[in-house]
């Protein structure tokens, strides 16, 4: 019963902002010593020419803003004369979508639909923002009519839902009548929206309806005498993006496209990196012709998976780098961002979950070379740490404690790497472990200065890059074949994983 109420709330665009909502301030535009900017007059329909009368403001700058993903941005400004009149004018059109008029003190006043023609007028008074008049724009006419219709239906539905909640346990006959009335009202709203979609398929309002649309969850079907419980999930997933074009830049100028996108990945895409990347790749290839959409989505997914929430999902970022950035899409980046992405990608490529651990051949306490691959055990925990690191001094003794209490009996081996550049020996580390009475089973290693210099001269990647060691401590769990099975977990999570692996 509440599904409609959500739709009405979404369609009431003004519910997404309030008069008190502030927009990032911009400095006033100037022309010489004047605070009035003389914009070139646009005599054709190729650009925008939006007249605005906004009382009671006089000789003030007002602004035109828009949604942009989850944020908001200012797109244009107009200077109001002594009659409160001005123009949002320019030789190019703005990207169509949901825009809003912003007051001189940067508060959102009301919203408008930015159509494709952008040759309309706005008349409003801040004392009565419920009566904003927009003329010369079919999209705004359609939206106004729909808003009025949905407001009436929405109020009636709210009242009926409240009554239904009270009656369903006390008067089932009346409750059933109300249920049918609610169903009828919902159908009328759906018919109204569907009529707009059919009559005006290219209108902005149709795009908004299609973007917000959520597939109806079907009943669980019976197939060959058995309930197919996964069918509703598959159906919703398969139809989630019906009639939504990922190359449509207008989607970014709405407040509900990105939340819908986030919910899709949260509820309908498996959390494994390959499934995630498959969805992302499809979206990016579809969005390729979107001037704003493509770089926006590429940036969004890059930011999300360059430091992912869940272990192993950094593989999504690596695949993004290989499939897009490495093939030329770094043109969207400035020099600093390009450097960050390239360096981060190369730091993650060698240490993906399921990959063989990069070779580690370092100097042991006896001055001889020690190889990670010479260690034999069901599991190996590789511990990169610095005895001078405060967090290491707290965390590494915990590793030793859980090793002595449990992991030793499970055939877990400990391979320690002293990452301190100043360390040409393990003396500081040795002093620390003696004080803490560590187990004698640790294998302690470090990289000598001579080895580090030779590695650098040969142009070889160092262990910091191979294992993405840019903070301490950094821990990796390997299986008996030295494949990476976990990284950057808590000790408790490592322990749970070891237990789960042994049960299998």
C-alpha positions, 0 to 999 in steps of 0.5 A: 500500500505504501508503494504509491506514496514513495512514487508521489514523494519522488515526483514532488520535485520540490520535496528534494530541497527547501528554501533554507537549503544553501548552494555553494556561493560564487563571487559576483560577476563583474564587468570592469567596475560594474557589478552587472555583466553584459551578456551577449544577446542571443538572437537565435534559438540555438542557445538559451534565453529564459526571462525571469521576473522574481519579486521583490528582488531588484538590482540583485543577482539571482542564479540558476542551479541544477542537480548533478548526481548526488550534488548540486551546482550553479549553472547560470546567473541573471541580474534583476533590474529595477522591475525585478526582471532579468534573463538567463541567457547564453549562446549555448544550451544547458543540459536538460533536467531539473533545475532550480532558481536560487536567491541572492543569498544562495537559497533554493526557491523553486524548481523548473524543468529545463527543456530542450528549447530553453526559450521560456519565461518565469514569473514568481514572487517569493511571498507566494512560491506556490504560484510560480508561472512558467510559459513557453515550455511544454515540459513545464506545462506537463509537469504542472498538470501532473503535479496538480493531479498527483497532489490531489490523488496523493492526498486522497491516497494518504487519507485512505491508507491511514484509514485502511491501517485502522480498519484492517483489524477491526472492520474487514468489510470496510477495509476491503472496500478501501483496498479496492479504492486505493488500488483504483487510485493507484491505477489512475495515477499509473494511467496518467503517467502512462498517457504522458509517456505514450503521447510525449515519448521524448519529453523530459517528464517521460524520461523522469518517469522512466528513471524513477520506475521500479519493476513490480515484484512478481509472485513466486512461480511454480515450475515443474511442481517446485517454487522458483524463489529466485524468479522475483529477484531475476525479474526485477534485475532484468527489468530494473533499467527498462527504458533508461538510456545510460548515454542520456546526460539529463539523468545526471540533472535529477536527484534520483538517478544516482540513488537508483544506481547505488541501490542496483549495485547494493541489492541486485549485483553480486558482490564478487568483482567479476559480476560488478565489473560486468555491470559497470562495463556494460553501463560505460560502453552504453554511456560512451556517447554521453558527453557528461554521463560517461566521464561522470560514471567512470569517475564514480566507479573509479572512486568507489573501487580504488579504495573499496568497502570490501576485500577483493573489490579493488580488482574492479578498479584494476579492471577499470584501469586495464579496460578504460584508462590504459586504452586512452581514457586518461584524457579525462584526468588532470595530471595529478589524478592521472598519476594517482590512478596509474600508480595505484593500479600498478600497486594493486595488479600484483596482489589480487585475491587468488593470484600467486603472491609476488616473490619475496627474497629478503635477508634473514637474521643470519644474513642469508637470503630467505624466500617466501616460497621456501616456507612450507605450511597450510597457511602463511601470514606475511606481515609487513611492519616497522618496529618504530610504528606505534600501531605496529607496536600494538597490533603485532604482539596480538599476531604473536598471541593468536599464533601461540594460542591457536594458529601454530597448531593449525600449521600457520607460518609467520613471515615478517618483513621489516619495512623500515628504509633505515633498517640495514639490519633487524636490530630494532626489531630484534630488541622489540620482539625480545621485550615482548617475548615473541614465539621463536617460530617467526621468520624475520627478514628485511631488505638491505640498502645494497639490495634496494639500490640494485633493485632500483638500478635494475628498474625492478618493482620493490616489495612495497609496490608488489604488495601495496605496502604504503601503511603499516602494518600490512598483512596478507594470508596465503594458502599452502600454494602461496596464493593470496586468499586475504589481505588487509583484514582484522586479526579476527577476520583472518582467524575466521577465514582460516577456520572456514578454510579448514572446515572446507 
